[in-house]
Amino acid sequence: MANKRVQFSHPIIPYLFIAPQMLIIAIFFIWPALQAAYLSFMLEDPWGMSREFVGLENYQYLFNSAEYLYSFGFSIVFSALVAFLSLGTALILAVKANAVLHMQSTYRVLITWVYAIAPAVAGITAYFIFNRHIGVMYDFLNSLGWQFNPEADAVDASALLILVSVWKQIPVNFVFFLAGLQGIPKAVREAAALDCANERRRFWTITFPLLAPTGFFLLVINITYAFFDTFGIIDTLTQGTPGGRTTTLVYKVYQDGFLGADLGLSSAQSVVLMLLVLSLTFVQFRFIERKIHY
Amino acid sequence: MNKTLKALTLSAGLLSGLASAATEIEWWHAMGGSLGDTVNAMATEFNASQSDYKITPIYKGGYEETITAGISAFRAGEAPAIIQIFDAGAATIINAKGAALSVEDILVDNGYEFDINSYVPGVRYFYADANDKMIGMPFNSSTPVLYYNKAMLADAGVKPPKTWEEFETTAEKLKQKGYVALAQSHTPWIFFENFHSRHDLQMADKDNGFSGLPNKVMYNNKHLKMHLEHVKAWKDAGYYGYYGRVWGDNENAFVKKEVAMWIGSSGSFGGLKTSADFDFGTSYLPYWESINKDAGTTFIGGAALFAMAGHTDKEYEAVAAFFNYLTKPETQYFWHRETGYVPITNAAYNLAKDDGYYAANPDAEVGIKQLSLDEGEWTKGYRLGFYVQTRESIYREMDRIMSGETTVEAALKAIETDANRNLERFARTVK
């Protein structure tokens, strides 16, 4: 046993190696998070000239506010739909693109293309395409008989946001799924093809379980994306309208804290958001990851 | 070679000597696009007009971004000498003791003449404190006015309505010709705030927030309820087009000839001149004769310039010199002509008149004339804490009224609850 000892026995060196990284985490993640937690118990004027401890008042305010509870529910439904739809679509596209024999790379480039677009740009582009005065799609949808009106109709506005958010995220998922598919050994696929003629069944029994680690990783990434990165799309496309019906939790933090200068209230919202994403990630790792074999 | 080098060093030394002699101050503003160009032109002219002071305008984004940048800078002890703050943020900076100095004090202390009565009535007290002392220098000031498509109104054989009572018959005639009569671009500003000043109605306790920290917003009143119920009925009848809360979407409905009339800002005039390919006219904001027969002046909208605390006497000297330059009739006239914002002093207004500007552009005078209408008890302005959030509630509830999701009564109740809670929270942050 003795000769199996770790080579670097000096206890300081490994810590020195990770010190820069820990320092960055402490400065840019832990310190702001603690600051937000501290401010969430305070009522403070915007200029930082007075600060008063108010206990849980900010949290009580939030959970008694119908608007906040709505944005809570909306964020969850919105994120679930965005993650599910973008993962599903990307998986289908990846499987199909992987099976294409001719011009495979052309397909890949075309699907990955959107990846380079920033969320805010995607939002502005969609604004122009779906705008009532100049939008091509606006006219098209209305000519189909759908009274499409995202400025006034909450369902239309939500559908539009989901569409753009999904569209923007598909390429990322596509690239990972494609890499995952190509990582499946050819021998396994050939053996499966010999044993089972049904392509759909082969997918669900062989390909899908083997893709599961990639899928799980993407699920975590997509939930985070839907919660946080869709901010740019919302800000350029709906600003939480109509009637506050497309306000996600992140957008509400921005409205109350950045636009409204109510630091205590928006800090409390950040803390709630942080806890929510932490618990979601925990659930994912605890219950979903268990079912995955690497 | 050596000589050139020497000469260069010498001139560089001279230049830096000159530069260090001038007191430099920063001016953070929210004027993008062509407005930003005009701001830069004014700063350049001021810098060229003397050698003691140098002002550097810095564009900080929209109104909200600018005030947020100012707040962060102030907290870090690096606030600019001058910052532009918009109407809804006025309470935030004026109530914060020690955040901004009074521009009136700065001008007087540095030996400039100051008379608040030389400012146009509607502008005068909007950024003043409880004792009528001017805290913020009104900068880009506008007021809501009605624009109308001349051809459409002529087609229906109507004139722009002076009152909302008249509007109902006008709108019916326009509808018969296949036109939607009206759109407007800023629900809180036009249908809430200015609705109260035009009819001389109280908006909040403590003199609309001027004589102390208010704790009651009075939006939940029978007049506003009546008005909004009419607006909803107009929408259902096809008289009113509601294109959501975004300013541009409603303005575009007018530009694209979807509606015959549009209520926007007097400062929209310049933009409409280039975007609308039809002849349009300008008229006063309509009022309800049934509420107030002698409807008077409206509030201004836009923003003011504040001198932030924490600078040296020398820097405030520069601030005073710049404000003095800014309020000169020639500067104001230039600003008025370039942007469409109203001139803030009577002298500038007279200069524009004498120059024949309004004879050639009668529409450009409507905003300033409206601001010169009779003042009432409640037309000074308003000072409400966390008002940005209150406006957000107003936008939200208006969307819901228009989609039929809520009633006017419930909406006004919700706005009142939100607004009062904002006031209560804000009052506790002011020490």
HADDOCK unambig.tbl for C-alpha pairs under 7 A between the chains (distance, minus, plus):
assign (segid A and resid 43 and name CA) (segid B and resid 429 and name CA) 6.66 0.50 0.50
assign (segid A and resid 44 and name CA) (segid B and resid 429 and name CA) 5.66 0.50 0.50
assign (segid A and resid 45 and name CA) (segid B and resid 429 and name CA) 4.76 0.50 0.50
assign (segid A and resid 45 and name CA) (segid B and resid 430 and name CA) 6.71 0.50 0.50
assign (segid A and resid 46 and name CA) (segid B and resid 71 and name CA) 6.76 0.50 0.50
assign (segid A and resid 47 and name CA) (segid B and resid 71 and name CA) 5.68 0.50 0.50
assign (segid A and resid 47 and name CA) (segid B and resid 74 and name CA) 6.88 0.50 0.50
assign (segid A and resid 47 and name CA) (segid B and resid 75 and name CA) 6.13 0.50 0.50
assign (segid A and resid 48 and name CA) (segid B and resid 75 and name CA) 6.28 0.50 0.50
assign (segid A and resid 50 and name CA) (segid B and resid 429 and name CA) 6.57 0.50 0.50
assign (segid A and resid 50 and name CA) (segid B and resid 431 and name CA) 6.75 0.50 0.50
assign (segid A and resid 151 and name CA) (segid B and resid 243 and name CA) 6.22 0.50 0.50
assign (segid A and resid 151 and name CA) (segid B and resid 244 and name CA) 4.81 0.50 0.50
assign (segid A and resid 152 and name CA) (segid B and resid 244 and name CA) 5.75 0.50 0.50
assign (segid A and resid 152 and name CA) (segid B and resid 399 and name CA) 6.60 0.50 0.50
assign (segid A and resid 152 and name CA) (segid B and resid 403 and name CA) 6.39 0.50 0.50
assign (segid A and resid 242 and name CA) (segid B and resid 244 and name CA) 6.93 0.50 0.50
assign (segid A and resid 242 and name CA) (segid B and resid 396 and name CA) 6.81 0.50 0.50
assign (segid A and resid 242 and name CA) (segid B and resid 399 and name CA) 5.67 0.50 0.50
assign (segid A and resid 243 and name CA) (segid B and resid 396 and name CA) 3.99 0.50 0.50
assign (segid A and resid 243 and name CA) (segid B and resid 397 and name CA) 6.05 0.50 0.50
assign (segid A and resid 243 and name CA) (segid B and resid 399 and name CA) 4.80 0.50 0.50
assign (segid A and resid 243 and name CA) (segid B and resid 400 and name CA) 5.39 0.50 0.50
assign (segid A and resid 244 and name CA) (segid B and resid 396 and name CA) 5.61 0.50 0.50
assign (segid A and resid 256 and name CA) (segid B and resid 389 and name CA) 7.00 0.50 0.50
assign (segid A and resid 258 and name CA) (segid B and resid 68 and name CA) 6.68 0.50 0.50
assign (segid A and resid 259 and name CA) (segid B and resid 64 and name CA) 5.56 0.50 0.50
assign (segid A and resid 260 and name CA) (segid B and resid 386 and name CA) 6.35 0.50 0.50
assign (segid A and resid 260 and name CA) (segid B and resid 388 and name CA) 5.57 0.50 0.50
assign (segid A and resid 260 and name CA) (segid B and resid 389 and name CA) 5.71 0.50 0.50
